Amino acid sequence: MPYRFVEGIVSDIAFEATGSDWKEVFESSAQALFSVMYERSSISSEQRVEISLESPTISELLYDFLSEIVFVIETKNMFFSEAEVEISGTRLAARLWGEPASAEKLECIVKGISLHNFAVFRHGKEYKATVTVDI
Amino acid sequence: MEKIDSYRWRIPKSERKEMRVDAVAYGSEKIINSIGQEAFKQLTNVACLPGVVNPVIAMPDMHWGYGLPVGAIGAFDAEKGVISAGMTGFDINCGIHMLRSDLHIEDIERYKERLIDLMFQTIPAGVGVGNKAKLSDSQLDGVLRDGAVWVVENGCGTKDDLLHMEEEGNMFSEDTSFVSQKAKARGKGQLGTLGAGNHFVEIQRVDKIYDVHVAKRFGITDVNQVVVMLHTGSRGLGHQICTDYLKVHSSASKKYNIWLPDQQLACAPANSGEGQAYFSAMKCAVNFAFANRLMIAHWVRKCFEKVMHRDWHSMGMDTIYNVAHNICKLEVHGNRELYVHRKGATRAFGPGADGVPGAYRDVGQPVLIAGSMGTASYILVGTERAMIDTYGSTCHGAGRTMSRTAAIKRFRGDRVKEALASKGIVSRATHPKVFAEEAPEVYKDVDEVVRSVDGAGISTMVARMVPVAVMKG
């Protein structure tokens, strides 16, 4: 799994997502976010929602992407299991696959994406993001 | 850290070269030793921001969060200081609404399961359990502009409720245009929803009365008297306002050349367009939260009516108080206008202070402190000492000591629920994991936290309550 939850922050949840390019980091970050809210494997892929975004930097693009997922989950009342992301520069097109939200599957409500320790960086061939989620 | 007295500790500004003012932490030695270094680091970060007023304050329930630690207060000069969306946090005006009653534990003992079951069916939690009706654009604007007044005008509360709420349930935000369409879209279906995590509705019984005179003024007269405490905030609407203005304030920090020790402390000069736009939007979220809690209180009353076959008025289910735990407010302290950021902290205005409801003006403002699930909660009262020492503020709850991820690994939800049942506490949650995340052991000892603020004189104990039945979102 290209993400892991990081121990530390007491009131919230932090994760680290890695990949061989930004596409993988964004997709892994989305999966981590889904896993904060519900058991991702219990969600089917029967419906699709599309997201398009453009931001000034890759860091802001990830922040906007994850914030948009939180917004879409709440306003479309959907849970997602998979995210497919295409990135061109600092533009993004994503397809989220999931099903209508249900009370029984909800484990945690995400309030928002914090900027505390929020970072995207690249070391050689490894691409990485650290994200703290307010729950 | 320097010891000032038994309940106060100072981190002098000499500790870090960037600190402009001292930080002062409140708590017994035992409590202070239980707080991780990261939380103190976050506290000193706030002391580095421009226009910060001496001192930055930590309460005994402080713990490591993001930006300003949870359980802390940062006050900033209204002219030279900053306003920060990140410091106030996502859960704008998360707080407590408390109802008293004339009922006693023996009156509800055999109905407590039915009461909590009915509440569970009646009060939506949030995602996937959306509200029964969505507000129209004009209705939502009414809530954002008028707060709990809108709820009363729509027949779900009384004028007496408003007279017993912080700001009388309305921070007067005339202009709702600073709230984004996205925030409005999230808020439309969420008025009267509880949310999840540490949000709850709890039926409690009075366990001890410490101050008979003040307790009587708050409607508490007997041990074993039944009260209801509910804890929630501005839901997705407030979360989105924070998300929106974190970005605005990140840009503003660069524009106005403000050095940030933590990106989450993104802020703008208080008198700038970016600062005031956030303040207007935040007031709308504050209003939404006041309205949200009163709406849920209305449903709690209706559930009691249905189960007990009595009118809520005849059961004396009046509002004791409705108070914010996460908020930024423009207040006057020491003849200075300040933007006071309280994150996981409660306003605790003392006797005679402006802003204390008329009914309580001579005794001080009620302070409502939620304990952890299965442990005690408290009513305290604000003091003159708080007005001098802590910008009229005190603690807000027990304060976590263990992360949610660690709690899930360590505890099993079903066993936590069984442990509550063994104490006679009925509990319901949308998901069993919530019981593990919120297990009483992951919080500090609320009794020790409250003894600390009482000992420091920044709020004093009025009554202690213990849980009878709890609904978690």
Interface residues (C-beta under 8 A of the other chain):
Chain A: F5 E7 G8 I9 V10 S11 D12 I13 M37 E60 Y63 S67 V70 F71 I73 E74 T75 N77 F79 P100 A101 S102 A103 E104 K105 L106 E107 C108 I109 K111 G112 I113 S114 L115 H116 N117 F118 T132 D134 I135
Chain B: G36 E38 A39 H63 W64 G65 Y66 G67 V70 G86 G89 F90 D91 A125 G126 V127 G128 V129 G130 K182 A185 R186 G195 A196 G197 G236 H239 Q240 C242 T243 L246 K247 S250 D262 Q263 Q264 A266 R400 T401 M402 S403 R404 T405 A406 T430 H431 K433 V434 E437 G473
